[in-house]
Amino acid sequence: TAIHIAPEAPDKPSRGRKPSPQFLFDARDEFGIDLARSYMIGDKRIDLQCGWNAGVRKSILVRTGYGANTERESAGTLDDALIVDDVMAAARWILADAANL
């Protein structure tokens, strides 16, 4: 188990703040994670960008939280993302997709 944080204030430079994939790279190195076979789930565009920057298999936007607003504001620009209603729908999709790897 590990917790990766960016302790700097949001307006300060940080190697670990999204959309930088550094915390995903740190987790990859610590746990031997294959990012190309991993998924990023989030409710903001910056979450998706972090996943794309890390080279994950798929970045997934959930419509819960800020997700519905993100979807509206980013209309037509999320072609590389999967958009689902909630985390449960994302989990179901991931399980089905991972079965084909």
N, CA, C and O atoms as a GROMACS GRO file, in nm:
protein
  404
    1THR      N    1   0.084  -0.118   0.000
    1THR     CA    2   0.000   0.000   0.000
    1THR      C    3   0.088   0.124   0.000
    1THR      O    4   0.191   0.129   0.068
    2ALA      N    5   0.048   0.221  -0.075
    2ALA     CA    6   0.123   0.347  -0.081
    2ALA      C    7   0.028   0.462  -0.108
    2ALA      O    8  -0.078   0.445  -0.169
    3ILE      N    9   0.067   0.577  -0.060
    3ILE     CA   10  -0.007   0.700  -0.087
    3ILE      C   11   0.090   0.796  -0.155
    3ILE      O   12   0.198   0.823  -0.103
    4HIS      N   13   0.052   0.846  -0.269
    4HIS     CA   14   0.134   0.941  -0.342
    4HIS      C   15   0.060   1.073  -0.346
    4HIS      O   16  -0.054   1.080  -0.392
    5ILE      N   17   0.126   1.179  -0.297
    5ILE     CA   18   0.061   1.311  -0.293
    5ILE      C   19   0.153   1.416  -0.355
    5ILE      O   20   0.273   1.395  -0.371
    6ALA      N   21   0.093   1.527  -0.389
    6ALA     CA   22   0.167   1.646  -0.431
    6ALA      C   23   0.144   1.750  -0.322
    6ALA      O   24   0.041   1.817  -0.322
    7PRO      N   25   0.239   1.764  -0.229
    7PRO     CA   26   0.215   1.851  -0.114
    7PRO      C   27   0.219   2.000  -0.145
    7PRO      O   28   0.179   2.082  -0.062
    8GLU      N   29   0.268   2.036  -0.263
    8GLU     CA   30   0.279   2.177  -0.297
    8GLU      C   31   0.140   2.237  -0.320
    8GLU      O   32   0.045   2.167  -0.356
    9ALA      N   33   0.130   2.368  -0.300
    9ALA     CA   34   0.005   2.438  -0.329
    9ALA      C   35  -0.025   2.426  -0.478
    9ALA      O   36   0.067   2.415  -0.559
   10PRO      N   37  -0.153   2.427  -0.516
   10PRO     CA   38  -0.191   2.409  -0.657
   10PRO      C   39  -0.124   2.506  -0.754
   10PRO      O   40  -0.103   2.472  -0.870
   11ASP      N   41  -0.090   2.626  -0.707
   11ASP     CA   42  -0.029   2.724  -0.797
   11ASP      C   43   0.124   2.718  -0.797
   11ASP      O   44   0.189   2.801  -0.861
   12LYS      N   45   0.182   2.622  -0.726
   12LYS     CA   46   0.327   2.606  -0.719
   12LYS      C   47   0.372   2.491  -0.809
   12LYS      O   48   0.297   2.395  -0.829
   13PRO      N   49   0.494   2.499  -0.862
   13PRO     CA   50   0.544   2.389  -0.945
   13PRO      C   51   0.547   2.258  -0.864
   13PRO      O   52   0.581   2.257  -0.746
   14SER      N   53   0.512   2.150  -0.931
   14SER     CA   54   0.509   2.020  -0.864
   14SER      C   55   0.534   1.910  -0.965
   14SER      O   56   0.472   1.909  -1.072
   15ARG      N   57   0.622   1.818  -0.934
   15ARG     CA   58   0.646   1.707  -1.025
   15ARG      C   59   0.537   1.601  -1.012
   15ARG      O   60   0.526   1.512  -1.096
   16GLY      N   61   0.456   1.610  -0.907
   16GLY     CA   62   0.356   1.508  -0.882
   16GLY      C   63   0.212   1.548  -0.905
   16GLY      O   64   0.122   1.466  -0.887
   17ARG      N   65   0.188   1.671  -0.944
   17ARG     CA   66   0.051   1.717  -0.962
   17ARG      C   67   0.001   1.686  -1.103
   17ARG      O   68   0.071   1.711  -1.201
   18LYS      N   69  -0.121   1.632  -1.111
   18LYS     CA   70  -0.181   1.602  -1.242
   18LYS      C   71  -0.190   1.731  -1.324
   18LYS      O   72  -0.218   1.837  -1.267
   19PRO      N   73  -0.168   1.726  -1.454
   19PRO     CA   74  -0.170   1.609  -1.541
   19PRO      C   75  -0.037   1.535  -1.553
   19PRO      O   76  -0.025   1.442  -1.633
   20SER      N   77   0.064   1.576  -1.474
   20SER     CA   78   0.188   1.498  -1.474
   20SER      C   79   0.158   1.356  -1.432
   20SER      O   80   0.083   1.334  -1.336
   21PRO      N   81   0.213   1.258  -1.501
   21PRO     CA   82   0.189   1.118  -1.464
   21PRO      C   83   0.288   1.067  -1.360
   21PRO      O   84   0.297   0.946  -1.338
   22GLN      N   85   0.363   1.156  -1.296
   22GLN     CA   86   0.472   1.112  -1.209
   22GLN      C   87   0.426   1.018  -1.099
   22GLN      O   88   0.495   0.920  -1.070
   23PHE      N   89   0.311   1.044  -1.036
   23PHE     CA   90   0.268   0.955  -0.928
   23PHE      C   91   0.232   0.817  -0.983
   23PHE      O   92   0.246   0.718  -0.912
   24LEU      N   93   0.186   0.811  -1.107
   24LEU     CA   94   0.161   0.680  -1.169
   24LEU      C   95   0.293   0.611  -1.201
   24LEU      O   96   0.305   0.489  -1.186
   25PHE      N   97   0.392   0.687  -1.244
   25PHE     CA   98   0.524   0.629  -1.269
   25PHE      C   99   0.586   0.578  -1.139
   25PHE      O  100   0.648   0.472  -1.136
   26ASP      N  101   0.568   0.655  -1.030
   26ASP     CA  102   0.620   0.611  -0.900
   26ASP      C  103   0.554   0.480  -0.857
   26ASP      O  104   0.622   0.389  -0.810
   27ALA      N  105   0.423   0.471  -0.874
   27ALA     CA  106   0.351   0.348  -0.839
   27ALA      C  107   0.395   0.233  -0.929
   27ALA      O  108   0.412   0.120  -0.883
   28ARG      N  109   0.414   0.262  -1.056
   28ARG     CA  110   0.463   0.160  -1.150
   28ARG      C  111   0.596   0.103  -1.102
   28ARG      O  112   0.615  -0.019  -1.098
   29ASP      N  113   0.688   0.192  -1.066
   29ASP     CA  114   0.820   0.149  -1.025
   29ASP      C  115   0.817   0.075  -0.892
   29ASP      O  116   0.890  -0.022  -0.872
   30GLU      N  117   0.733   0.120  -0.800
   30GLU     CA  118   0.724   0.058  -0.668
   30GLU      C  119   0.657  -0.078  -0.671
   30GLU      O  120   0.698  -0.169  -0.598
   31PHE      N  121   0.555  -0.093  -0.754
   31PHE     CA  122   0.474  -0.215  -0.752
   31PHE      C  123   0.484  -0.300  -0.879
   31PHE      O  124   0.420  -0.404  -0.889
   32GLY      N  125   0.563  -0.255  -0.976
   32GLY     CA  126   0.577  -0.331  -1.100
   32GLY      C  127   0.451  -0.330  -1.185
   32GLY      O  128   0.419  -0.430  -1.250
   33ILE      N  129   0.380  -0.218  -1.185
   33ILE     CA  130   0.255  -0.206  -1.260
   33ILE      C  131   0.284  -0.186  -1.408
   33ILE      O  132   0.371  -0.106  -1.444
   34ASP      N  133   0.212  -0.256  -1.492
   34ASP     CA  134   0.221  -0.237  -1.637
   34ASP      C  135   0.117  -0.131  -1.676
   34ASP      O  136  -0.002  -0.162  -1.686
   35LEU      N  137   0.161  -0.009  -1.696
   35LEU     CA  138   0.067   0.100  -1.725
   35LEU      C  139  -0.008   0.079  -1.855
   35LEU      O  140  -0.122   0.125  -1.868
   36ALA      N  141   0.051   0.011  -1.950
   36ALA     CA  142  -0.017  -0.015  -2.077
   36ALA      C  143  -0.134  -0.111  -2.059
   36ALA      O  144  -0.219  -0.124  -2.148
   37ARG      N  145  -0.140  -0.178  -1.943
   37ARG     CA  146  -0.252  -0.268  -1.912
   37ARG      C  147  -0.332  -0.214  -1.793
   37ARG      O  148  -0.404  -0.288  -1.727
   38SER      N  149  -0.320  -0.083  -1.769
   38SER     CA  150  -0.386  -0.019  -1.656
   38SER      C  151  -0.487   0.085  -1.705
   38SER      O  152  -0.490   0.119  -1.823
   39TYR      N  153  -0.568   0.133  -1.613
   39TYR     CA  154  -0.676   0.225  -1.647
   39TYR      C  155  -0.673   0.343  -1.550
   39TYR      O  156  -0.637   0.327  -1.433
   40MET      N  157  -0.710   0.460  -1.599
   40MET     CA  158  -0.722   0.579  -1.516
   40MET      C  159  -0.869   0.620  -1.515
   40MET      O  160  -0.929   0.640  -1.621
   41ILE      N  161  -0.926   0.631  -1.396
   41ILE     CA  162  -1.066   0.672  -1.381
   41ILE      C  163  -1.068   0.807  -1.311
   41ILE      O  164  -0.998   0.827  -1.212
   42GLY      N  165  -1.147   0.901  -1.363
   42GLY     CA  166  -1.157   1.030  -1.299
   42GLY      C  167  -1.281   1.105  -1.344
   42GLY      O  168  -1.354   1.062  -1.432
   43ASP      N  169  -1.302   1.219  -1.279
   43ASP     CA  170  -1.419   1.301  -1.312
   43ASP      C  171  -1.381   1.438  -1.369
   43ASP      O  172  -1.467   1.523  -1.390
   44LYS      N  173  -1.252   1.458  -1.394
   44LYS     CA  174  -1.205   1.584  -1.452
   44LYS      C  175  -1.113   1.554  -1.570
   44LYS      O  176  -1.051   1.449  -1.578
   45ARG      N  177  -1.108   1.649  -1.660
   45ARG     CA  178  -1.021   1.635  -1.777
   45ARG      C  179  -0.876   1.611  -1.736
   45ARG      O  180  -0.806   1.534  -1.801
   46ILE      N  181  -0.832   1.676  -1.631
   46ILE     CA  182  -0.694   1.662  -1.586
   46ILE      C  183  -0.663   1.517  -1.546
   46ILE      O  184  -0.550   1.472  -1.560
   47ASP      N  185  -0.763   1.445  -1.495
   47ASP     CA  186  -0.746   1.303  -1.462
   47ASP      C  187  -0.721   1.222  -1.589
   47ASP      O  188  -0.632   1.137  -1.594
   48LEU      N  189  -0.801   1.251  -1.691
   48LEU     CA  190  -0.786   1.181  -1.819
   48LEU      C  191  -0.649   1.211  -1.880
   48LEU      O  192  -0.582   1.121  -1.931
   49GLN      N  193  -0.609   1.337  -1.875
   49GLN     CA  194  -0.480   1.377  -1.930
   49GLN      C  195  -0.366   1.305  -1.858
   49GLN      O  196  -0.268   1.264  -1.922
   50CYS      N  197  -0.378   1.291  -1.729
   50CYS     CA  198  -0.276   1.219  -1.652
   50CYS      C  199  -0.263   1.076  -1.703
   50CYS      O  200  -0.152   1.026  -1.724
   51GLY      N  201  -0.375   1.011  -1.723
   51GLY     CA  202  -0.373   0.875  -1.776
   51GLY      C  203  -0.312   0.869  -1.915
   51GLY      O  204  -0.230   0.782  -1.943
   52TRP      N  205  -0.353   0.962  -2.002
   52TRP     CA  206  -0.296   0.966  -2.137
   52TRP      C  207  -0.146   0.988  -2.131
   52TRP      O  208  -0.070   0.923  -2.204
   53ASN      N  209  -0.103   1.080  -2.045
   53ASN     CA  210   0.040   1.110  -2.033
   53ASN      C  211   0.119   0.991  -1.981
   53ASN      O  212   0.238   0.976  -2.012
   54ALA      N  213   0.055   0.906  -1.903
   54ALA     CA  214   0.122   0.787  -1.847
   54ALA      C  215   0.120   0.670  -1.944
   54ALA      O  216   0.192   0.572  -1.923
   55GLY      N  217   0.039   0.679  -2.048
   55GLY     CA  218   0.030   0.569  -2.143
   55GLY      C  219  -0.056   0.454  -2.097
   55GLY      O  220  -0.032   0.338  -2.132
   56VAL      N  221  -0.159   0.485  -2.015
   56VAL     CA  222  -0.249   0.378  -1.970
   56VAL      C  223  -0.332   0.326  -2.087
   56VAL      O  224  -0.345   0.392  -2.191
   57ARG      N  225  -0.388   0.208  -2.069
   57ARG     CA  226  -0.469   0.146  -2.174
   57ARG      C  227  -0.589   0.232  -2.209
   57ARG      O  228  -0.621   0.249  -2.326
   58LYS      N  229  -0.657   0.287  -2.106
   58LYS     CA  230  -0.776   0.369  -2.131
   58LYS      C  231  -0.795   0.465  -2.014
   58LYS      O  232  -0.783   0.426  -1.898
   59SER      N  233  -0.825   0.590  -2.046
   59SER     CA  234  -0.868   0.688  -1.946
   59SER      C  235  -1.021   0.691  -1.951
   59SER      O  236  -1.081   0.699  -2.058
   60ILE      N  237  -1.082   0.686  -1.833
   60ILE     CA  238  -1.227   0.673  -1.823
   60ILE      C  239  -1.284   0.790  -1.743
   60ILE      O  240  -1.242   0.815  -1.630
   61LEU      N  241  -1.378   0.861  -1.802
   61LEU     CA  242  -1.447   0.970  -1.734
   61LEU      C  243  -1.577   0.917  -1.676
   61LEU      O  244  -1.659   0.858  -1.746
   62VAL      N  245  -1.596   0.939  -1.546
   62VAL     CA  246  -1.724   0.904  -1.483
   62VAL      C  247  -1.808   1.031  -1.474
   62VAL      O  248  -1.755   1.140  -1.449
   63ARG      N  249  -1.937   1.018  -1.493
   63ARG     CA  250  -2.026   1.135  -1.492
   63ARG      C  251  -2.061   1.182  -1.351
   63ARG      O  252  -2.125   1.286  -1.335
   64THR      N  253  -2.021   1.108  -1.251
   64THR     CA  254  -2.045   1.149  -1.112
   64THR      C  255  -1.945   1.258  -1.074
   64THR      O  256  -1.850   1.284  -1.148
   65GLY      N  257  -1.965   1.320  -0.959
   65GLY     CA  258  -1.876   1.428  -0.917
   65GLY      C  259  -1.879   1.541  -1.018
   65GLY      O  260  -1.986   1.592  -1.051
   66TYR      N  261  -1.762   1.579  -1.067
   66TYR     CA  262  -1.752   1.685  -1.168
   66TYR      C  263  -1.768   1.632  -1.310
   66TYR      O  264  -1.766   1.710  -1.406
   67GLY      N  265  -1.784   1.501  -1.325
   67GLY     CA  266  -1.780   1.438  -1.456
   67GLY      C  267  -1.881   1.486  -1.557
   67GLY      O  268  -1.846   1.507  -1.673
   68ALA      N  269  -2.006   1.504  -1.516
   68ALA     CA  270  -2.109   1.550  -1.611
   68ALA      C  271  -2.074   1.689  -1.663
   68ALA      O  272  -2.092   1.718  -1.782
   69ASN      N  273  -2.026   1.775  -1.575
   69ASN     CA  274  -1.985   1.909  -1.617
   69ASN      C  275  -1.862   1.901  -1.709
   69ASN      O  276  -1.855   1.973  -1.809
   70THR      N  277  -1.768   1.814  -1.674
   70THR     CA  278  -1.650   1.795  -1.759
   70THR      C  279  -1.691   1.749  -1.898
   70THR      O  280  -1.638   1.797  -1.998
   71GLU      N  281  -1.786   1.657  -1.904
   71GLU     CA  282  -1.833   1.606  -2.033
   71GLU      C  283  -1.894   1.720  -2.116
   71GLU      O  284  -1.866   1.730  -2.236
   72ARG      N  285  -1.976   1.804  -2.054
   72ARG     CA  286  -2.038   1.917  -2.125
   72ARG      C  287  -1.932   2.016  -2.174
   72ARG      O  288  -1.933   2.058  -2.290
   73GLU      N  289  -1.841   2.052  -2.084
   73GLU     CA  290  -1.740   2.152  -2.119
   73GLU      C  291  -1.640   2.102  -2.223
   73GLU      O  292  -1.581   2.181  -2.296
   74SER      N  293  -1.622   1.971  -2.230
   74SER     CA  294  -1.522   1.913  -2.320
   74SER      C  295  -1.585   1.844  -2.440
   74SER      O  296  -1.522   1.761  -2.504
   75ALA      N  297  -1.709   1.878  -2.469
   75ALA     CA  298  -1.782   1.812  -2.579
   75ALA      C  299  -1.698   1.810  -2.706
   75ALA      O  300  -1.646   1.913  -2.750
   76GLY      N  301  -1.687   1.692  -2.764
   76GLY     CA  302  -1.615   1.676  -2.889
   76GLY      C  303  -1.464   1.665  -2.876
   76GLY      O  304  -1.395   1.650  -2.977
   77THR      N  305  -1.412   1.673  -2.754
   77THR     CA  306  -1.266   1.668  -2.736
   77THR      C  307  -1.222   1.549  -2.651
   77THR      O  308  -1.105   1.540  -2.613
   78LEU      N  309  -1.312   1.460  -2.622
   78LEU     CA  310  -1.278   1.345  -2.537
   78LEU      C  311  -1.285   1.214  -2.614
   78LEU      O  312  -1.318   1.110  -2.557
   79ASP      N  313  -1.253   1.219  -2.742
   79ASP     CA  314  -1.265   1.100  -2.826
   79ASP      C  315  -1.181   0.982  -2.777
   79ASP      O  316  -1.218   0.867  -2.798
   80ASP      N  317  -1.069   1.010  -2.711
   80ASP     CA  318  -0.984   0.902  -2.662
   80ASP      C  319  -1.027   0.849  -2.527
   80ASP      O  320  -0.966   0.755  -2.475
   81ALA      N  321  -1.131   0.907  -2.468
   81ALA     CA  322  -1.178   0.863  -2.336
   81ALA      C  323  -1.303   0.778  -2.350
   81ALA      O  324  -1.382   0.794  -2.443
   82LEU      N  325  -1.319   0.689  -2.255
   82LEU     CA  326  -1.446   0.619  -2.239
   82LEU      C  327  -1.526   0.699  -2.137
   82LEU      O  328  -1.471   0.740  -2.034
   83ILE      N  329  -1.653   0.723  -2.164
   83ILE     CA  330  -1.738   0.799  -2.072
   83ILE      C  331  -1.847   0.706  -2.022
   83ILE      O  332  -1.921   0.648  -2.101
   84VAL      N  333  -1.856   0.694  -1.888
   84VAL     CA  334  -1.954   0.605  -1.826
   84VAL      C  335  -2.025   0.680  -1.715
   84VAL      O  336  -1.983   0.787  -1.673
   85ASP      N  337  -2.136   0.621  -1.667
   85ASP     CA  338  -2.216   0.688  -1.566
   85ASP      C  339  -2.150   0.696  -1.430
   85ASP      O  340  -2.160   0.799  -1.362
   86ASP      N  341  -2.081   0.590  -1.388
   86ASP     CA  342  -2.026   0.588  -1.253
   86ASP      C  343  -1.911   0.488  -1.243
   86ASP      O  344  -1.877   0.421  -1.340
   87VAL      N  345  -1.852   0.479  -1.125
   87VAL     CA  346  -1.737   0.390  -1.104
   87VAL      C  347  -1.775   0.245  -1.127
   87VAL      O  348  -1.695   0.167  -1.179
   88MET      N  349  -1.895   0.206  -1.089
   88MET     CA  350  -1.938   0.068  -1.110
   88MET      C  351  -1.941   0.034  -1.259
   88MET      O  352  -1.898  -0.074  -1.299
   89ALA      N  353  -1.990   0.126  -1.340
   89ALA     CA  354  -1.991   0.104  -1.485
   89ALA      C  355  -1.848   0.096  -1.539
   89ALA      O  356  -1.819   0.017  -1.628
   90ALA      N  357  -1.760   0.178  -1.485
   90ALA     CA  358  -1.620   0.173  -1.526
   90ALA      C  359  -1.559   0.038  -1.490
   90ALA      O  360  -1.488  -0.023  -1.570
   91ALA      N  361  -1.588  -0.009  -1.369
   91ALA     CA  362  -1.534  -0.138  -1.325
   91ALA      C  363  -1.584  -0.252  -1.413
   91ALA      O  364  -1.508  -0.341  -1.449
   92ARG      N  365  -1.711  -0.249  -1.447
   92ARG     CA  366  -1.766  -0.352  -1.535
   92ARG      C  367  -1.697  -0.350  -1.672
   92ARG      O  368  -1.662  -0.455  -1.726
   93TRP      N  369  -1.677  -0.232  -1.726
   93TRP     CA  370  -1.612  -0.220  -1.856
   93TRP      C  371  -1.468  -0.270  -1.847
   93TRP      O  372  -1.421  -0.342  -1.936
   94ILE      N  373  -1.398  -0.231  -1.741
   94ILE     CA  374  -1.258  -0.274  -1.724
   94ILE      C  375  -1.249  -0.425  -1.715
   94ILE      O  376  -1.163  -0.486  -1.779
   95LEU      N  377  -1.336  -0.488  -1.638
   95LEU     CA  378  -1.333  -0.634  -1.625
   95LEU      C  379  -1.355  -0.702  -1.760
   95LEU      O  380  -1.287  -0.799  -1.793
   96ALA      N  381  -1.449  -0.650  -1.838
   96ALA     CA  382  -1.475  -0.707  -1.970
   96ALA      C  383  -1.355  -0.685  -2.063
   96ALA      O  384  -1.316  -0.775  -2.137
   97ASP      N  385  -1.299  -0.565  -2.059
   97ASP     CA  386  -1.185  -0.534  -2.145
   97ASP      C  387  -1.062  -0.615  -2.106
   97ASP      O  388  -0.992  -0.668  -2.192
   98ALA      N  389  -1.036  -0.625  -1.977
   98ALA     CA  390  -0.918  -0.698  -1.929
   98ALA      C  391  -0.924  -0.846  -1.962
   98ALA      O  392  -0.821  -0.911  -1.977
   99ALA      N  393  -1.044  -0.899  -1.975
   99ALA     CA  394  -1.059  -1.040  -2.011
   99ALA      C  395  -1.007  -1.067  -2.152
   99ALA      O  396  -0.977  -1.181  -2.186
  100ASN      N  397  -0.997  -0.963  -2.233
  100ASN     CA  398  -0.949  -0.977  -2.370
  100ASN      C  399  -0.799  -0.950  -2.386
  100ASN      O  400  -0.746  -0.958  -2.497
  101LEU      N  401  -0.732  -0.918  -2.277
  101LEU     CA  402  -0.588  -0.888  -2.286
  101LEU      C  403  -0.507  -1.015  -2.296
  101LEU      O  404  -0.384  -1.010  -2.305
   0.00000   0.00000   0.00000
